[in-house]
Amino acid sequence: MGKGKEDSALMETIEGETCPLCRKKTLNLYEGEQNIPNFGKLFIFGMHCTDNECDFKQHDVELENPKDPCKIEFTVSDKKDLNVRVIKSSQAAIKIPQLKISVEPGVAGEGYISNVEGVIQRFKKILEAERDTADDDAARKKAKNLLKRLWKAECGDEELKVVIEDPSGNSAIISEKAVVSSLKGKK
């Protein structure tokens, strides 16, 4: 997906900082901003250790003008929906309710800008690891079945609902089909 001038990111990078995990001077810090049509200006922050043995990463996004805590629901009903832009902050949980899978904020909860297809790929990566490393046959079988359902959704053969719950209000799914509501009791 190409970027127009109105949503291209301006990034600055600082290289050779000390990594908080491996303590080597192989950490790159970056920050930038991006204007996303129908959403607003975002600030993008991150760090990545380039040491192959460490590979520490942390990323986040913040809105220039923060919004209220929100819940965003989007139903993937055909292949076109895979191209819909997704902005997820590190404080947000992202879920696919009918498959009973989610990524909660915390260790694996990082902020990113992607599209629905990228979100599905992230879930697939987690499930593939579960399928390949689980000691339990039932867990491996469950992961295989969930992978099949994600594949069907990617092919447009199965509807899938993606839900983001963000107490920071820094997340969005950029589509007229997205249903945004208040996230009750969170701030």
N, C-alpha and C positions, 0 to 999 in steps of 0.2 A: 504494500500500500504506500503510495507516494505521499510526500508531505508538501503542502503548499506553503507559501511564505507566511501565511497567517498562523500556521501551527508548527513551524520548524523550531527546534530547540537550540538555544544558545548555551553551550556548555563550557565551563572552565575546569581544568584538571590540575591537581597538584600531585606529583609523583614522588615516590621514595620516602614516604612517611613510615613510622614504626607501626607494624600490625599489632593490634591488641591481643591477638591469639598466638601467633608464632614468634612475635617480638623481633622479626626481621624488618629491615627498611625496604619492604616490597609492597607497601600499601599505597594505592592510588585513591585520592579523594576527588570527588567531582560534585559540582553544583551547577545548576542552570535554571532556566525558566522556559516555559513553553505556553503559548497562547492557544487554547483549544476552542474552536468555534462552538457556540451554544453552551459553553461551560465556563470559560474564563481563563485567567492566567494562573499557571501552576508553577511552583518551585520544586525542582527535582534535586534530591540529595543522595549521595551514595558513597560507598567505599568498597574496594575490592583488592584483596591481596593477590598479587601475581605469582607468588610462590606456589609451584605445582602441588606440593605436599600439604599446603594449608588451604588455599582457595577460599578464605573468609570473604563473605559478601554481606552487605547490608544496604538496603535502598529504601527510600520513602518519597512521598509526594505530599505537598501542602498547597492548599488554595491561597491565593492572595487575599481573598475575602472569604473567610471561613463561613460555612453554612451550619445549620442545625443538625443534630444527630439524625441519621436517616437510614431507611431500609429501602433498597432498590430491588425490584423484581423484573426479570426479563425472560420471556419465553422464546426459546430458539425453536422455530417451527419450520425453517427451510435453510438451505445452504447460504443464502444471502445474509442471514442473521449472524453467521460466523465472522463477518467482517465488521460488526458493530464494535465501536471503540469502548474499552473498559478502563477505568481509572480506579485503582484500589490502593488505599492508604495502608500503612503498616498496622493501624489500629482496627482495621476492618476484618470481619469474618466473611468468608465467601463460601457459599453452600450450593449444592445441587440436591434439593430436598427429596425428590422421588428416588434418588439413588442412596440417600442417607449418607452422603459424604460431605466433608467440609474441611476447610483450613482455617483454623482459629488464629487470632493475632498472638504474637509471642515469638518463639524461636523460629518457626517456619513462616511467620506472618511478615512479609516484607511488602513495601509499597511498589507499585509498578504501573506502567501504562502499556496496554496491550489491546487485543481484541478478544471476542468471545472464543475464537478458535485457539488463541494463546492460553486462555483460562482452561479450556478443555485439555490442552496439551500438558499444562502443569498438573492437573488431576491425573492424567494418564501416566505421567512420570512417577508420581507417588504410588499409583496402583501397580505399575510394572515392577517397582522395587519390592512391593509387598508380595506380588506373585512370585518373584524370583528368589526372595530371601525368607519367606515365612516357613517356620518349622511345621506348622499345622496344615494338613491337607485341606481342611475346610476353609481356612483363611486364603490359601492359594486359589481354591475354586471360586470363592466369592470375588476375589480380585479379578480373575479371568472373566467372570460374568459381568462385572461392572465395566471392564474394558470393552467388552462386546457392545454394551449399551451405549457407551460414549462414542464408539465407532459408528453405530447406527445413527446417532444424533449428528455426527459429522457428515454422514452421507445424506442427511435429510429424511431418514426413515423413522425417526423417533423424536417427538418433542421433548424438550428438556428445559426446566426452569432454573435460571441462575439467580441467586439471591445474595446481595451484599448488605451486611448490617454494619454501619460505621458510626460509632459514637462521636467521632471527630467531624463528621460531615464532609470529609475530604475525598470521598469516592463518588463515582458516577458511572452510569452506562448511558452513552450518548445515542439515544434513539427515542423517537416518538412513541414507540411501543413500551418503553421502560415505565414502570409504575413506581413512583417515589412516594413514600409515606414517612411519617415521623417515627423515630425509634423511641418508643415510650420508655421512660425511666432511665435513660442513658444520657450522660453529659460529662 
